[in-house]
Amino acid sequence: MLYRENGQFKTSYRADLQIFPILQDRVVIGLLLALAFVAVPLLADEYLLRAILIPFLILSLAALGLNVLVGYCGQISLGAGAFMAVGAYAAYNFFVRVDGMPMPLALLLGGICATLVGILFGLPSLRIKGLYLAVTTLAAQFFVDWTFLRIGWFTNHTPSGSVSVAGLSFFGLPVETPLQKYLFCLGAVCLFALMVKNLVRGHIGREWMAIRDMDVAAAVIGIRPVYAKLSAFAVSSFIIGVAGALWAFVYLGSWEPAAFNINRSFDLLFMIIIGGLGSVMGSFFGAAFIVLLPIVLDQLLPALGGMAGIAVDTATVAHVVYMIFGALIVFFLVVEPHGLARLWSIGKEKLRLWPFPH
Amino acid sequence: MGFFIETVFGGLMAGMLYSLIALGFVLIFKASGVFNFAQGAMVLFAALAMARLSEWAPEVLGFESKVLADLLGFGGAILVMVLVAWLVEKLVLGRLVNQEGITLLMATLGIAYFLDGFGQTVFGSDIYKIDIGLPKDPLFLFESVFEGGVLINKEDLYAAAIAAALVLLLSLFFQYTGTGRALRAVADDHQAAQSIGIPLSRIWVIVWSVAGFVALVAGIIWGSKLGVQFSLSLVALKALPVVILGGLTSVPGAIVGGLIIGVGEKVAEIYLGPLVGGGIEIWFGYVLVLFVLLVRPQGLFGEKIIDRV
């Protein structure tokens, strides 16, 4: 009754091609944006912004980037953390070494460096496929980890590669308090989400999906695998690089290479699998799930233990969190292998027939 | 020259141990097409079970003998791994039949997280010792040929011998027993195997049990070298390039790949490492594999990948 496209006629190509063709979808998205841009800054306290919303936004951005590569183009990558690291350290070097470098430009340049590295490590994908490719992307992970740990130039010769930035500003506006940081990240995420959404529904996205579904067949019908695969690597690592730079600059402030280790890559992969491969919405769902789960478990377990009269020490909590995390991932994969995004679209289909299903 | 040979020997020994872990990967991939990221966690879990059970057994049952305790621990750990295999088949793989490779891969990552957490919750997270009485004294070889001879750890030699024996045992098992033949049939073609009456689910339990057994042996050997602790499950990351280098479907490939990467790593670390700042062991295997795959995309001994439209 509420959610139905009956009576909404498209009278121009423009109307037919919009991202959200159904009025109710546009209303919901508008409300969501209003919530994010207006309500949250008014209502949220500092802890919520700093510990949950900012990491959620930045990791959604990284997941979005990874989803372009894995979900849309079908090239499994276990090295996403490496591209985050490249983005972060490249942005750091531009920011520190060039006088008067504005922060947004440094972030974008970091993304461009990640793009170049991404294309370099994407080259083998022209010949290596599937699981073999997945393992070789780990080469990027370990090589980049090592580079920032051992080659002092990249980290301004600081011991153990730990660096920090301060005095962030966005064209004169300071980005210092959690609220300002939140708004800055939100703006960036909205911009990139719009960009990705438009890319994947244009011709280039169709090429990626054709390659994903079967690359030989795609080549036969005239799609250039070289161009499609490398462009996916480029776009994906650009976004991941910017996300990495944001993670370092805005969220962490000071960081070392371990912030982008292999667990970060696995986390990103979990996000897109649980959220839904090949879905922009799914990247956000997955990031929310993976960011929130450990926080919730951390709070919940000692409380539960207290209720049951067992003193739970922090080491045990950490192990049990691991355990539940793993079990939930398996559970989600078993129940809904296509991720939360599929649940979302099933929900929408059901809503369409509500309250009178066939 | 003596030093070079020593390095190569060290590499061969390390490589043999990588192969042990790689073997677990290959077994499971062959039989079920699952790239089992949980192999490292299984190594840790099995080693933890063995270390703790052999510690608890004398206390509970009230006997002194060290050998008996080790044997009980070993047997108990095998039982635990069979149970894990059965549960994995029942709860995870059996429900994910016909899903894409990446979904299965992520499921095994989930299993890995679970086993890591579960093992350390149940068995504790300190560093435990496994000591099955391998001699630890160093051995000097070729003293007549080179000055100072070649230093080899006796423990490494025994470990390599155990690994070799295990590989031999497994290949005999695969070649000559009925179950082994069924396993090879499943590896060749799931559907064909099923159509002649081989029960897939039972085969999967068997394969995961065998992989669990291999993990246990790897865990004992690594554990007696490094101590049983969390870092054991990261050893699997060193074994990944080995699997890929040898080819995902090839048991001999796992062995040869392990030896190549073991030697390559050590030699590169010592002769190339100082030039670029050291610590290149971490990525050397991966980069080596990257270049080999560019020439042979299916690894050294893997089945050729043929794409059909």
Interface residues (C-beta under 8 A of the other chain):
Chain A: V70 I76 P124 R127 I128 K129 G130 L131 Y132 A134 V135 T136 L138 A139 F142 F143 D145 W146 L149 R150 I151 M214 D215 V216 A217 V220 I262 F266 L269 F270 I273 L277 A315 T316 H319 V320 V321 Y322 M323 I324 F325 G326 A327 L328 I329 V330 L333 V334 P337
Chain B: F35 L91 V92 R95 L96 Q99 E100 G101 I102 T103 L105 M106 A107 L109 G110 I111 A112 Y113 F114 L115 D116 G117 F118 Q120 T121 S125 L237 L240 P241 V243 I244 L248 V276 G277 G278 G279 I280 I282 W283 Y286 V287 V289 L290 L293 L294 P297 Q298 G299 I305 D307 R308 V309
